[in-house]
Amino acid sequence: MKKIIKPLITCLYLFLSVTVLFASEVEKKSLLWKISGNGLQEDSFLFGTIHIICEDQFLMNKKIESALESSKLLVLEFDMTDQEQMGQLQQLSMNPNFENIKGQFEEAQAAALDEFLKENYGAGLDQLGILKPFILSSMVLMKSLPCENQISYENHFIEKSKTLDLKVDGLETAKSQMEIFDKIPMKLQIDELGKMMLEEDRGMGEFKELVEAYVSEDIDTLYDLITASELFSEYGNLLLEDRNRAWIPKIEELIKESSAFIAVGSGHLSSDTGVIQLLRDAGYTVEAVD
C-alpha cells in the first residue's frame, strides 16, 4: 500500500488539471504574469501549471526560469515539502472507515477497473477500492498518458527551489483540497469513473487537446474546452471561484513580504473571478510576461 500511496499527490494534481483547467479571454497568450504596483517593493510572478505532462511536452523557457530565479519564495497550492501535510494527504485519500467501493460499480465497470489496476499498479479493487473515487480516477488517467516519462511542474519547481535556496509556502492545506472532492457526491464520482473505464481512450482525447492548448499558452482554447465539462458546470464555483477568492488575502500577505513565484493550476488564472482579475481588483498591476 505504501508504494501505491506515494504517487497520490501526482494523481491528485492530475485530476485537478483535467477537471479545473479553466481560463477566459485575456490580453495575451501567456502562462506567466508579473504582479507589481500597489505599494509592492519587488515584483512577483504568477505562473499557470498543468500538474503533470509528458516529458517531451514540458514547457520550460528562459522567461519562466528567470522569474523563478529572481524570486525569494516559491508558493504552491499547498506546501508539498511539508511532511505533515503529505501525511495528511495520504490519510484523507482513503474512504471513511476504509470502506471498499468495489461493489458500487456496475459489474462490467468493476471488472475493467480491477484489471487496469492490477496491470498497472499490481493490486486490484480488493486492495485499492478503499481509495476515494477521484484518486482512483487520477491513477487511471496517469497511467493512460501516452508516454512513460512524465513530469510534474510542482516537483520541478520544488527541486529548483532547493538549488536556489528558496523558501516554500502554500495557499491552502492538503486537507482543504481533499475536502473539495468530499463535497461532490460519491455516486457521481463513481459513475464518472465507471464510464471512463469502458471508454477506449479513457478521456485522453480531451486531455490531449488540453495539453496542446497549454503548450501553446492558448488560454482562450483552454476556456472553450473546459466549459464544456458537465462536472465544471455543476461544481465550477467549488473547484475554482471559492478557492481563488480565499487565496487573494494570502497572496497579498506573501508578496508584500518579498518577491514570490506563485505556481497554481492554469485554471485559476483567468475569468472575472480568476486570480489575475481578483489581484487587479485589489489594486495590483498584473501583466503578461513576454
N, C-alpha and C positions, 0 to 999 in steps of 0.2 A: 504493500500500500504506500510506503514512503516513496517508492520510485514513481508511483502514479501521482502523488500529491505534489511532488517537486515542480512539475511544469504547470501547475494550476494558475499561477499568476499570468503566464503567457496565454493560457486558454481564456482567462477572464478578459484580458485586453483584446484578444482576437474577437470575442463575442461582442464586446463594446464597439469595436471598429465596424463590424458588419451591421450592427443594429442602429448605431447612432452617428455614423459619419455623415454630417449634415452641414450644409452651408447655403447662403443665399447670395445674390449678386453683390459683388464688391467692386471697388475701383480697378484693381489689377489682379492678375493671376499670381498668387503668391501664398506660400505656406509660412513665410517668416515675416513678422511685423515688429516694427520698432515702437516702443512706448516712451514718450517724452512729455515735457511740459508739466503744467500744474504743480510747479514747485519742486519737481524732481531734480536732484543734484546730478544724477547719472541716468543715462538711457538704459532701459531694459528691453527684453525681447520676448515675443510670444511666437511659439512655433507649433504648427499642427502636425501631429503624428498620425500614422496608421500603425497600429500597435504590433503588427507582425507582417512581414513581407518576404518574398523570395529574395535571396541574396543578390541575384543579378538585376533586380529592380529597385534595390535600395538606393534612395535618393539622398546623397550627401555631397555638398559642394562647399566652395570656399566661403560663401557668404554665411552659411549655417555654422561652419566651424569657427569663423571669425567672431560671430555673435556669441558663441559659447565661450570662446577664449577670452573675450572682453568682459565676461560676467564674473561675479563673485559667488553666485548662488545658483544652483540648479533646482528648479521647482517642478515636481511631477504631480499627477493627480493624487497620488499618495506616496509616501516615502517608502520605496521598495528596499531601502538599505536598513530599515528599522526591523530588527528580528522579531520584536514583539508584534509588530503589525503583520509580518509574514506568518507568524504562528497563528494569529487570529484569523487570517485569511484561510488557512488550512482547516481550522475548526469550523468556520462558517460555510465552507464548501459542502459540508455534509447535510443531509436532510435531518430534521429534528428527530431525536431519538434513534438516529441511524436507520430510519425507515428505508426499506428497499422498494423502489418504484417499478421494479420489473413487471409486476402483474398489472400495472395501469396502462400498459401499451396494448395495442391490438396484436394479435398473435404474430402476424407477418412482420410487423414493425419490430417487435421484441426480438424475433429471430434474426432479422437483418442487423440490428444494433448489437446484439450479442456476438454475432460472427465478426463484425467490424472491430469491436473492442478486443476480442481475443486475438485477431490477426495483427492488430496494430499496437496493442498495449499488453498482450499476454495474460489478460484477465477479462472475463465476461461480466454480464449483468449480475450474476450471483454475487460477485465481489464489488463491482463498481456501481451497482444500482443504488447504493447508499449516497451517491453524489447527487447534488441538485441538477435538475434538467439542463439549465443553461451551461453548467460546467461540462456536462456530457456533450452538449451541442458544440461547445468550443473545442473539445477534444476531437470530435469528428471533423470539424472544419479544418483544424490544424493539420491533421493527417491527410486531408483531402487536397491540400495545396499541391500544385503541380511541380514540386521541387523538394529535394532532400535538405538543402541548406537554406535555413530561414533565419531572419534577423529581426530582433525587437529593437525599435528605436529607443525605448526606455533603457534597456540593458546597455545599448551602445553609449548613451549619454552618461549612464552611471559609471561605466568603465573610463570614459573621458574625464569625468569629474575627479576620479582618483588621480589621474595623471596631472590634472590642472589644480589639484588641491581645492576643489570647490566644496562648499557645504551643500547638503541636500535637504530639501524640505518638501512637504506635501500640502495640497489644498484641501484634502479631506482624509478620512481614515479608511482602512480596508473594510471596517465594519459598515460605514455609511454606504460604501459602494455595493457591498453584498446585500444590504437592506433594500436597495433599489429593486433588485430582482425578486425579493421576497414579497414585494407589493404587486407583482404581476402574477395572476392566478396560476397555480401549479398545473391545472388541467390544460391551460393554453400552452404553457411551455412544453408539456409532454406531447400534446397534439402536434405542435410545430416540429419537435424533434422526430416524432414518429413519421410524419410526412416526409421530412428531409431524408430519412433512411431509405425510403422507397423511390427516391429520385436518383437518376443516373449520375448527375453532376454534383449532387449534394450541395447545391447553392453556389458552386464555383463559377457558374456563368456570370451571375450578378457580382460576385467578388472580383472577378477578372476585370469587369467594367469599372468597378470602384478603384482598383489599383491603377488601371490605365489613366483614369482621370486624376488620381493622386500624383503620379509621377509627372504628369503634365501641369500640376499645380492648378488644375481647372476646377475651381470651386463651384462654378455655375453648373457644370455637368454633374458633380457630386450631389448638388442640391436636387437636380432632376431625378437622379437615380434613387436617392433615399426617400424622397417624399412619396414615392410610390409604395413604400413599405406599409403593410397593414399594422404591424407592431408599432411603427413610429406614429401612425395616425392616431392610435389609441393611447400610447404612453410617451409621446414626444416630450410633453412638459416634464414628466417624471425623469426621463432619461437625460434631458438637456436643460431646459429653461430653468427649472428649480435649482439645479446644481450650478449653472452659470451665475445666477444671482447670489447664491451663497458664497461663491468663490471671490467675488469682487472685493469685499472688505479685507479678505486675507491677502489678495494680490496687492491691494493698496498698501497694506501694512509692510509687506515684504519689499516692494520696490522703493518705498520711502527710506528704508534702511540701507539698501545697497543695490547695485545693478544685478538683475536676475535674468536668467534664461528659463522661461516658463514653457514647458513642453506638455501639451494636453492633446487629446484626440481632436482631429481636424473638425469634427462635428460641432465642437464647442466654439469655433471661431466666429462664424457669421450669423446672419439674420438680425432682426431688430432686437432680439433678446440674446444674441451671442456675445461672447466675451469682448470682441472688438468694439461693438457698438455700446455695450454697457460701460466700458472704460472711457469711451468718448463722452458718454452721457455724464460721467463723473468728472469730466474736465480735462482728460488727458488727450494728447495728440497720438493717434495710432495710425501708422502709415506703412505700406508695404515696403520691404527692403528689396531694391533692385539687384 
